[in-house]
Amino acid sequence: MMDEIRQRGIILDELKEQLSAGTISIGTAVKRLRNEVTGLRQEQFAGMCKISLRTLRQIEQDEGNPTLQTLNAVFKPFGMRVGIVPLRRG
């Protein structure tokens, strides 16, 4: 049980870093969070987030144009929300 919790924390940290760096798409991150952290099917996760199954599928496939409210609903169960981050200068 403790190993599962630790592993979920590692996945969350990894995805947060990748999202912040722009090396992973929002859709890929959402799909990994749903599968690897919650283990829920799309139907279950969409219901939990109070969004339609179609909307979740579009988000996970990086299609459509979800609102900030919708994206925040999807990330809220993981203690995250969409925000503005500064561009990194290289």
GROMACS elastic network, one bead per residue, 0.5 to 0.9 nm:
[ bonds ]
;  ai    aj funct       b0    kb
    1     4     6  0.51680   500
    1     5     6  0.64558   500
    1     6     6  0.87090   500
    2     5     6  0.51534   500
    2     6     6  0.61382   500
    2     7     6  0.85331   500
    3     6     6  0.50134   500
    3     7     6  0.59817   500
    3     8     6  0.85568   500
    4     7     6  0.50402   500
    4     8     6  0.61647   500
    4     9     6  0.86281   500
    5     8     6  0.51539   500
    5     9     6  0.62948   500
    5    10     6  0.87349   500
    6     9     6  0.51000   500
    6    10     6  0.63065   500
    6    11     6  0.87664   500
    7    10     6  0.50327   500
    7    11     6  0.62533   500
    7    12     6  0.86513   500
    7    37     6  0.86118   500
    8    11     6  0.50675   500
    8    12     6  0.61576   500
    8    13     6  0.86121   500
    8    33     6  0.89486   500
    8    36     6  0.74375   500
    8    37     6  0.55443   500
    8    38     6  0.88534   500
    9    12     6  0.50725   500
    9    13     6  0.61315   500
    9    14     6  0.85146   500
    9    37     6  0.86537   500
   10    13     6  0.51711   500
   10    14     6  0.60783   500
   10    15     6  0.86080   500
   11    14     6  0.50949   500
   11    15     6  0.61369   500
   11    16     6  0.85373   500
   11    32     6  0.86357   500
   11    33     6  0.79015   500
   11    36     6  0.77461   500
   11    37     6  0.75214   500
   12    15     6  0.52336   500
   12    16     6  0.60645   500
   12    17     6  0.85876   500
   12    33     6  0.75017   500
   12    37     6  0.79908   500
   12    78     6  0.77705   500
   13    16     6  0.51393   500
   13    17     6  0.62106   500
   13    18     6  0.86492   500
   14    17     6  0.52481   500
   14    18     6  0.62319   500
   14    19     6  0.86475   500
   15    19     6  0.59604   500
   15    20     6  0.83835   500
   15    24     6  0.78518   500
   15    29     6  0.63548   500
   15    32     6  0.84960   500
   15    33     6  0.82468   500
   16    19     6  0.51796   500
   16    20     6  0.60617   500
   16    21     6  0.85453   500
   16    29     6  0.86547   500
   16    80     6  0.86200   500
   17    20     6  0.51304   500
   17    21     6  0.61176   500
   17    22     6  0.84986   500
   17    23     6  0.86676   500
   18    21     6  0.50753   500
   18    22     6  0.59440   500
   18    23     6  0.51648   500
   18    24     6  0.55662   500
   18    25     6  0.86033   500
   18    29     6  0.86039   500
   19    23     6  0.62960   500
   19    24     6  0.56136   500
   19    25     6  0.69705   500
   19    26     6  0.71243   500
   19    29     6  0.75540   500
   20    23     6  0.78829   500
   20    24     6  0.87479   500
   20    85     6  0.75363   500
   21    24     6  0.79600   500
   21    88     6  0.83952   500
   22    25     6  0.71061   500
   24    27     6  0.83163   500
   24    28     6  0.65510   500
   24    29     6  0.66671   500
   25    28     6  0.52617   500
   25    29     6  0.62248   500
   25    30     6  0.86392   500
   25    62     6  0.73674   500
   26    29     6  0.50691   500
   26    30     6  0.60945   500
   26    31     6  0.85905   500
   26    59     6  0.74537   500
   26    60     6  0.74884   500
   26    62     6  0.71057   500
   26    71     6  0.89336   500
   27    30     6  0.51582   500
   27    31     6  0.61771   500
   27    32     6  0.86062   500
   27    56     6  0.89309   500
   27    57     6  0.88278   500
   27    58     6  0.80935   500
   27    59     6  0.50903   500
   27    61     6  0.56871   500
   27    63     6  0.83150   500
   28    31     6  0.51573   500
   28    32     6  0.61467   500
   28    33     6  0.85350   500
   28    59     6  0.85925   500
   28    60     6  0.59752   500
   28    61     6  0.74689   500
   28    62     6  0.77307   500
   29    32     6  0.51643   500
   29    33     6  0.60468   500
   29    34     6  0.85272   500
   29    60     6  0.79676   500
   30    33     6  0.50622   500
   30    34     6  0.60542   500
   30    35     6  0.85238   500
   30    56     6  0.88341   500
   30    59     6  0.76654   500
   30    60     6  0.61536   500
   30    74     6  0.74935   500
   30    75     6  0.76112   500
   31    34     6  0.51437   500
   31    35     6  0.60763   500
   31    36     6  0.82728   500
   31    42     6  0.88820   500
   31    59     6  0.86163   500
   31    60     6  0.55614   500
   31    61     6  0.86779   500
   32    35     6  0.51303   500
   32    36     6  0.54784   500
   32    37     6  0.74252   500
   33    36     6  0.54388   500
   33    37     6  0.51047   500
   33    38     6  0.67501   500
   33    39     6  0.83837   500
   33    75     6  0.88185   500
   33    78     6  0.80905   500
   34    37     6  0.58494   500
   34    38     6  0.51786   500
   34    39     6  0.59916   500
   34    40     6  0.60657   500
   34    41     6  0.76974   500
   34    42     6  0.77919   500
   34    45     6  0.70464   500
   35    38     6  0.59146   500
   35    40     6  0.62259   500
   35    41     6  0.75814   500
   35    42     6  0.88827   500
   36    39     6  0.57326   500
   36    40     6  0.87783   500
   37    40     6  0.85120   500
   37    78     6  0.87433   500
   38    41     6  0.88475   500
   38    45     6  0.83267   500
   40    43     6  0.79772   500
   40    44     6  0.59081   500
   40    45     6  0.58362   500
   41    44     6  0.53226   500
   41    45     6  0.62112   500
   41    46     6  0.85506   500
   42    45     6  0.51814   500
   42    46     6  0.59300   500
   42    47     6  0.84629   500
   42    53     6  0.67397   500
   42    56     6  0.72246   500
   42    57     6  0.76067   500
   43    46     6  0.52845   500
   43    47     6  0.62262   500
   43    48     6  0.86763   500
   43    52     6  0.83736   500
   43    53     6  0.58754   500
   43    56     6  0.87207   500
   44    47     6  0.52028   500
   44    48     6  0.62021   500
   44    49     6  0.87255   500
   44    53     6  0.88569   500
   45    49     6  0.61911   500
   45    50     6  0.84574   500
   45    51     6  0.87104   500
   45    53     6  0.85160   500
   45    56     6  0.84077   500
   45    74     6  0.84799   500
   46    49     6  0.51417   500
   46    50     6  0.59560   500
   46    51     6  0.51867   500
   46    52     6  0.58878   500
   46    53     6  0.54918   500
   46    54     6  0.87861   500
   46    55     6  0.81931   500
   46    56     6  0.61808   500
   46    74     6  0.80937   500
   47    51     6  0.62264   500
   47    52     6  0.71982   500
   47    53     6  0.77526   500
   48    51     6  0.79061   500
   48    74     6  0.88339   500
   48    77     6  0.88235   500
   49    52     6  0.86936   500
   49    70     6  0.85074   500
   49    73     6  0.55568   500
   49    74     6  0.57324   500
   49    75     6  0.87316   500
   49    76     6  0.82725   500
   49    77     6  0.79686   500
   50    70     6  0.88665   500
   50    73     6  0.75373   500
   50    74     6  0.87284   500
   51    54     6  0.83775   500
   51    55     6  0.65814   500
   51    56     6  0.70216   500
   51    70     6  0.72062   500
   51    73     6  0.79333   500
   51    74     6  0.82992   500
   52    55     6  0.51842   500
   52    56     6  0.64546   500
   52    57     6  0.87139   500
   53    56     6  0.51620   500
   53    57     6  0.61765   500
   53    58     6  0.86274   500
   54    57     6  0.51199   500
   54    58     6  0.61889   500
   54    59     6  0.86687   500
   55    58     6  0.50888   500
   55    59     6  0.62001   500
   55    60     6  0.86565   500
   55    64     6  0.79616   500
   55    66     6  0.75958   500
   55    70     6  0.86309   500
   56    59     6  0.50660   500
   56    60     6  0.61344   500
   56    61     6  0.85476   500
   56    74     6  0.83719   500
   57    60     6  0.51591   500
   57    61     6  0.61506   500
   57    62     6  0.85619   500
   57    63     6  0.83168   500
   58    61     6  0.51149   500
   58    62     6  0.60486   500
   58    64     6  0.57275   500
   58    65     6  0.84274   500
   58    66     6  0.84056   500
   59    62     6  0.50196   500
   59    63     6  0.58687   500
   59    64     6  0.69324   500
   59    65     6  0.81226   500
   59    66     6  0.70942   500
   59    71     6  0.83935   500
   60    63     6  0.76120   500
   61    64     6  0.86769   500
   62    65     6  0.86307   500
   63    66     6  0.85682   500
   66    69     6  0.80651   500
   66    70     6  0.60749   500
   66    71     6  0.66054   500
   67    70     6  0.51817   500
   67    71     6  0.63582   500
   67    72     6  0.85633   500
   68    71     6  0.50710   500
   68    72     6  0.59519   500
   68    73     6  0.84688   500
   68    81     6  0.88273   500
   68    82     6  0.69150   500
   69    72     6  0.51331   500
   69    73     6  0.61840   500
   69    74     6  0.87923   500
   69    82     6  0.89264   500
   70    73     6  0.50482   500
   70    74     6  0.64274   500
   70    75     6  0.88381   500
   71    74     6  0.51141   500
   71    75     6  0.62741   500
   71    76     6  0.84946   500
   71    81     6  0.74679   500
   71    82     6  0.68546   500
   72    75     6  0.51085   500
   72    76     6  0.57210   500
   72    80     6  0.74743   500
   72    82     6  0.59703   500
   73    76     6  0.53221   500
   73    77     6  0.76818   500
   73    81     6  0.80611   500
   74    77     6  0.68993   500
   74    78     6  0.83369   500
   74    80     6  0.88572   500
   74    81     6  0.84275   500
   75    78     6  0.55666   500
   75    79     6  0.67296   500
   75    80     6  0.51417   500
   75    81     6  0.55735   500
   75    82     6  0.77565   500
   76    79     6  0.51027   500
   76    80     6  0.52990   500
   76    81     6  0.60970   500
   77    80     6  0.74695   500
   78    81     6  0.86505   500
   85    88     6  0.89153   500
